[in-house]
């Protein structure tokens, strides 16, 4: 199938977001503290999300791991890191914005995708799905104390 030439006005980026009915400090901590994050996203981390940290994250279900470099942390507001997903470095930004009383608007964006248009579209689709799943699992954990296992069940063997 031919779809013709696709011209982009700007570099493509992935984006996912979710309201979490917990204070921004608690939503931030869910990603900054690996003891919490391992309950909804990855299986294991070599340390907390602090600026300058070089970390290794593992997803045991998938036999996958990734090296992470934490670029910037603004307590309760922002975590920015670089990782090499699909063997290319990209930048992920997690934003935590207070929303209404005791709620937080959590936004995840990933940029720096390279390669063919087909590869980039597939990559962004996977990324949006993955981060949406992780945000839903975080929401269930923080709001209801439920561990969904949604990330592990996202791509069953």
C-alpha positions, 0 to 999 in steps of 0.5 A: 500500500502506498500512502505517498510522502508524509511531511511533518511540521515538527518532530514527532513525540509521544504523549500520554496523560492522566488525572490521579486523585492524589497530591502532586508530591505523592504522584511524583514520588510514585515515579521517583521511588523505585519501591513504589514504581516497581508495584506498577511499572518496571520490576526493578531499578538500581536506584531512585530518580535523582538528578545525575543518576545512572540507573538500570530498569528491568521488566522481568516478565519480558526479559528486558532492561534499559539504561537510564540517565536522569537529567533533571528533577524538580521535586514534586513537579518534573522528572526528565530522563534519557534512555535507549529504547529501541537502541536509540536515545530518547528523552522522557519528561514526566510532569506533575501539575496540581489539579483541583483539590488533592489531584494531579495531572500527570503528563508523559512525553517522549521525544527524539525518535529517529528512523523511517516514518514506518518505524517512528509511527510504530515506536510512538504507538508502542510508547503511547500505549505503554505509558498509558498502561503505566499511568492507569496502573499507577492510578489504580495503585495510588487511588485504590491500593490495587496492583493491576499487573497491567504492564506485565499483562500488556503483551502476554507471552 
